[in-house]
Amino acid sequence: MIINGTNLRSLYTGFSTAYQAGFAGAASEYGRIATTVPSSTSQNEYGWLGKFPKIREWIGPRVVHALSQHAYTIKNKRWELTIGVDVDDIEDDNLGLYNPLFTEIGRETAAFPDEHVFGVLKAGFSTACYDKQYFFDTDHPVLDADGRTISVSNSGGGAGAAWYLMDTTRALKPIVFQNRRSFEFRRMDAPTDEVRFTENQARYGVDGRNNVGFGFWQLAYGSKQPLTPENYEAARVALMEMKGDFGRPLGVKPNLLVVPPSLGGAGREILVSERDAAGATNKWRGTAEILETSWLA
């Protein structure tokens, strides 16, 4: 191949096409549990998290609810993946192995949010959310009907494989994927680029800016207890009985059970099977969908 501007553009177009094919072919799952929040700065503040204002009878002046009680910030991070292509391979037209590589890069890029969203979910037992407690914890502070602070749990405890029950029908799901700049496929292959002179390479890569954090803990229940009908019921009841400050019912309706592959069978027995282990009608069948994902393996 003669290395000139026209041929380099054609080469970039071919690599870009392979990248886009891999990107389009990936089946993302993170949107099931995470809300994508656009970002226009280096970080977003979510001071309003934890505020579930209650409608009240209008007597006297309005009561203004401040939305900056919790200082919870998600800072955007930069991410990149870069591949160096030997210029000798370009000259010799020895590029047959590169297209599959760029297809895989496209798949990797599309799967990146899955890896990080489910990674944050797994870390919820040991990572603080907006109220400074772990996202899955037994002592989230909430005000009761009399204005006294009480502890509320969204964790089942245990030490086995973790599973999660969620309400994903709200505008803000349990996890936040904050996107500052979507990944873009770029090139550095001009004959005048320093990398061509010093390393005899053309470089192609992707980069973007984003990060992941927690939304409302009230919408998710995490447990490392065995996934049994009894423990599923306990999680379901805990979510449906969730209250905000001053005893306000939140109307949480769990609709998604998220499990690793090791718990897929147990989850389907609870939510899909027509009969339970004793042969009786399975009363939990259809009470939620099941998401069995390898990202939790």
Buried (B, 14 or more C-beta within 10 A) or exposed (E): BEBEEEEBEEBBEBBBBBBBBBBEEBEEBBBBBBBBBEBEEEEBEBBBBBBBBEEEEEEEEEEEEEEEBBEBEBEBBEBEBEBBBEBEBBEEEEBEEBBEBBBEBBBBBBBBBBEBBBEBBBBBBEBEBBBEBBBBBEEBEBBEEEEEEBEBEBBBEBEEBBBBBBBBEBEBBBBBBBBBBEBEBBBBBEEEBEBBEEEEBBBBBBBBBBBBBBBBBBBBBBBBBBBEBEBBBBBBEBBBEBBBBBBBEBEBBBBBBBBBEBBBEBBBBBBEEEEBEEEEEBEBBEBBBBBBBEBBE
